[in-house]
Amino acid sequence: MDTNTLVAIVVQVIAGVIGGQAVGAALKQAAMGQLTKILAGAIGGVGGAAILGSLLGGGTVDPAAAAAAAGSAFNLPNLAGGVGGGAILTGIIGAVMNAMKK
């Protein structure tokens, strides 16, 4: 595994965790544990960045190829896709957990 790939994935995971924490704080009614928000954010961050990268990057899902094409791991698909994907997946899991409690 290439260093660019690792840096891109770490950026996606951290951005996803940030997005997941933001949604978890906004959705107080969904009593989610901290571990749930972190895992959902991290998984959603990598997935969201891959989806956004494939939409904006001409079909590439490989983080190393996207980072090499953009020149940095801190590009739009990694950051925005990570935050958005982490927030969306955390919101979905929060809604499902809230519906299961009722």
FENPEZI-V725240 format. One record per residue. N is the residue number from 1. RES is the residue in one small letter. PHI is phi as a letter, one per 20 degrees, with the letter a starting at -180 (999 if undefined). Layout:
BEGIN
((N;RES;PHI) (N;RES;PHI))
END
This chain:
BEGIN
((1;m;999) (2;d;f) (3;t;f) (4;n;f) (5;t;f) (6;l;f) (7;v;f) (8;a;f) (9;i;f) (10;v;f) (11;v;f) (12;q;f) (13;v;f) (14;i;f) (15;a;f) (16;g;f) (17;v;f) (18;i;f) (19;g;f) (20;g;f) (21;q;f) (22;a;f) (23;v;f) (24;g;f) (25;a;f) (26;a;f) (27;l;e) (28;k;f) (29;q;f) (30;a;e) (31;a;f) (32;m;d) (33;g;f) (34;q;f) (35;l;f) (36;t;f) (37;k;f) (38;i;f) (39;l;f) (40;a;f) (41;g;f) (42;a;f) (43;i;f) (44;g;f) (45;g;f) (46;v;f) (47;g;f) (48;g;f) (49;a;f) (50;a;f) (51;i;f) (52;l;f) (53;g;f) (54;s;f) (55;l;f) (56;l;e) (57;g;e) (58;g;m) (59;g;n) (60;t;e) (61;v;d) (62;d;f) (63;p;f) (64;a;f) (65;a;f) (66;a;f) (67;a;f) (68;a;f) (69;a;f) (70;a;e) (71;g;n) (72;s;b) (73;a;e) (74;f;e) (75;n;d) (76;l;g) (77;p;f) (78;n;f) (79;l;f) (80;a;f) (81;g;f) (82;g;f) (83;v;f) (84;g;f) (85;g;f) (86;g;f) (87;a;f) (88;i;f) (89;l;f) (90;t;f) (91;g;f) (92;i;f) (93;i;f) (94;g;f) (95;a;f) (96;v;f) (97;m;f) (98;n;f) (99;a;f) (100;m;f) (101;k;f) (102;k;e))
END
